[in-house]
Amino acid sequence: MPLACSDLGLRRNVPLGPLTTMKVGGPAAFFAEPRTLDELAAATSLGVPIRVLGAGADLLVNDGGVPDLVVRLTRMHARRGLYVEAGANLPNLVKETVAEGLGGLECLAGVPATVGGAVAMNAGGRHGEIGDAVRFVDVLEDGRIRRLSHDEVGFRYRGTALADRIVVGVEFDLRPDPAARARYEEILAAKKATQPLGCSNSGCMFRNPPGLSAGRLIDEAGLKGAGVGGARVSRKHANFFVNDGIATASDVFRLIDLVRDQVRRRTGIELELEVVVWGKP
Ligand SMILES: Cc1cc2nc3c(=O)[nH]c(=O)nc-3n(C[C@H](O)[C@H](O)[C@H](O)COP(=O)(O)OP(=O)(O)OC[C@H]3O[C@@H](n4cnc5c(N)ncnc54)[C@H](O)[C@@H]3O)c2cc1C
């Protein structure tokens, strides 16, 4: 029997800022947190444009919010062997698999995400990317589940070819590796030493231009510590922007413009956003 709208726990005007790591931005016109695939499929069939929210660790929501239905997947988090639902917490999964003596995900130590968000963004860094450890991905597409092989997902630098498909589950390809735990701890320690982890932020703001480091370009432009309103370029890592606690999305966007402008004038390089932006200013 099809699910009724009321069964989905659909809510209106739900503030999105608290559901992102940057803690800025306005509300979603409609909001749902499905617990099952049927509930998710029902939400996607309501005829309202859908946006999928994971851990909100790579998102900047504008102050005006979005006129769409935001579907947050964190209630779909079951794990069966190496198959994991999309809403599962990635840091917990990384910790668990390393403790089980499995290697493949330790390169993602210190990356806040859901499994689905990490796959959609091909999260990673110089130690490796999540795509390297994926066997297949189940997506919801036009109301149906489709299984995509690793190659069909189209993993690339901080992205995939998934477009509007919703990741609902991921099978990982992990192998016994007694050295994984030591690598995990080393990567985690390095991140704690170099990233502003105690403050609200959304990870790296800009993509690295080919062969270059966005953080270094910002640092060399003398912009560490530069701020607009409550938003500031971190002194610890210049590609991280932090929210002092009172920032609005508008502060963050004005800081983005300032940094881009200064780097362009100094080097001629146009920095491209890595974070995903939702809504209009
Ligand atoms: C302190 C900090 C450190 C970070 N370090 C790294 C790092 O080292 N490497 C790195 O790559 N990133 C890093 N990030 C950014 C972030 O962790 C990753 O981009 C992560 O993949 C975002 O996952 P999420 O679940 O939070 O996605 P969200 O931010 O919720 O969403 C991001 C995008 O993915 C889409 N999406 C989410 N879930 C799904 C789904 N199930 N199906 C389809 N699309 C989906 C959303 O619609 C949106 O377009 C860091 C962020 C922080 C705050």
PDBQT file of the ligand as one rigid body, heavy atoms in Angstrom, charges set to zero:
ROOT
HETATM    1  C1  LIG A 301      36.340  19.258   9.576  1.00  0.00    +0.000 C 
HETATM    2  C2  LIG A 301      36.056  18.773   8.182  1.00  0.00    +0.000 A 
HETATM    3  C3  LIG A 301      37.020  18.035   7.505  1.00  0.00    +0.000 A 
HETATM    4  C4  LIG A 301      36.768  17.585   6.206  1.00  0.00    +0.000 A 
HETATM    5  N1  LIG A 301      37.748  16.878   5.569  1.00  0.00    +0.000 NA
HETATM    6  C5  LIG A 301      37.501  16.398   4.331  1.00  0.00    +0.000 A 
HETATM    7  C6  LIG A 301      38.502  15.630   3.649  1.00  0.00    +0.000 A 
HETATM    8  O1  LIG A 301      39.592  15.357   4.147  1.00  0.00    +0.000 OA
HETATM    9  N2  LIG A 301      38.200  15.174   2.398  1.00  0.00    +0.000 N 
HETATM   10  C7  LIG A 301      36.984  15.435   1.804  1.00  0.00    +0.000 A 
HETATM   11  O2  LIG A 301      36.755  14.994   0.667  1.00  0.00    +0.000 OA
HETATM   12  N3  LIG A 301      36.025  16.170   2.421  1.00  0.00    +0.000 NA
HETATM   13  C8  LIG A 301      36.262  16.657   3.661  1.00  0.00    +0.000 A 
HETATM   14  N4  LIG A 301      35.312  17.395   4.281  1.00  0.00    +0.000 N 
HETATM   15  C9  LIG A 301      34.026  17.673   3.599  1.00  0.00    +0.000 C 
HETATM   16  C10 LIG A 301      32.943  16.604   3.870  1.00  0.00    +0.000 C 
HETATM   17  O3  LIG A 301      33.273  15.854   5.009  1.00  0.00    +0.000 OA
HETATM   18  C11 LIG A 301      32.791  15.646   2.693  1.00  0.00    +0.000 C 
HETATM   19  O4  LIG A 301      32.536  16.322   1.478  1.00  0.00    +0.000 OA
HETATM   20  C12 LIG A 301      31.656  14.633   2.907  1.00  0.00    +0.000 C 
HETATM   21  O5  LIG A 301      31.675  13.738   1.826  1.00  0.00    +0.000 OA
HETATM   22  C13 LIG A 301      30.280  15.266   3.010  1.00  0.00    +0.000 C 
HETATM   23  O6  LIG A 301      29.359  14.244   3.327  1.00  0.00    +0.000 OA
HETATM   24  P1  LIG A 301      27.947  14.608   3.962  1.00  0.00    +0.000 P 
HETATM   25  O7  LIG A 301      27.226  13.360   4.279  1.00  0.00    +0.000 OA
HETATM   26  O8  LIG A 301      28.135  15.575   5.077  1.00  0.00    +0.000 OA
HETATM   27  O9  LIG A 301      27.249  15.330   2.726  1.00  0.00    +0.000 OA
HETATM   28  P2  LIG A 301      26.391  16.683   2.758  1.00  0.00    +0.000 P 
HETATM   29  O10 LIG A 301      27.275  17.827   3.112  1.00  0.00    +0.000 OA
HETATM   30  O11 LIG A 301      25.173  16.499   3.575  1.00  0.00    +0.000 OA
HETATM   31  O12 LIG A 301      25.998  16.795   1.215  1.00  0.00    +0.000 OA
HETATM   32  C14 LIG A 301      27.005  17.108   0.268  1.00  0.00    +0.000 C 
HETATM   33  C15 LIG A 301      26.456  16.817  -1.147  1.00  0.00    +0.000 C 
HETATM   34  O13 LIG A 301      26.246  15.418  -1.282  1.00  0.00    +0.000 OA
HETATM   35  C16 LIG A 301      24.887  15.167  -1.611  1.00  0.00    +0.000 C 
HETATM   36  N5  LIG A 301      24.459  13.938  -0.920  1.00  0.00    +0.000 N 
HETATM   37  C17 LIG A 301      24.487  13.687   0.411  1.00  0.00    +0.000 A 
HETATM   38  N6  LIG A 301      24.033  12.447   0.648  1.00  0.00    +0.000 NA
HETATM   39  C18 LIG A 301      23.721  11.907  -0.551  1.00  0.00    +0.000 A 
HETATM   40  C19 LIG A 301      23.187  10.664  -0.977  1.00  0.00    +0.000 A 
HETATM   41  N7  LIG A 301      22.866   9.692  -0.109  1.00  0.00    +0.000 N 
HETATM   42  N8  LIG A 301      22.995  10.458  -2.308  1.00  0.00    +0.000 NA
HETATM   43  C20 LIG A 301      23.296  11.420  -3.213  1.00  0.00    +0.000 A 
HETATM   44  N9  LIG A 301      23.802  12.624  -2.874  1.00  0.00    +0.000 NA
HETATM   45  C21 LIG A 301      24.002  12.860  -1.561  1.00  0.00    +0.000 A 
HETATM   46  C22 LIG A 301      24.114  16.381  -1.109  1.00  0.00    +0.000 C 
HETATM   47  O14 LIG A 301      22.875  16.526  -1.798  1.00  0.00    +0.000 OA
HETATM   48  C23 LIG A 301      25.104  17.481  -1.420  1.00  0.00    +0.000 C 
HETATM   49  O15 LIG A 301      25.028  17.818  -2.787  1.00  0.00    +0.000 OA
HETATM   50  C24 LIG A 301      35.528  17.861   5.585  1.00  0.00    +0.000 A 
HETATM   51  C25 LIG A 301      34.543  18.590   6.285  1.00  0.00    +0.000 A 
HETATM   52  C26 LIG A 301      34.806  19.036   7.566  1.00  0.00    +0.000 A 
HETATM   53  C27 LIG A 301      33.724  19.811   8.279  1.00  0.00    +0.000 C 
ENDROOT
TORSDOF 0
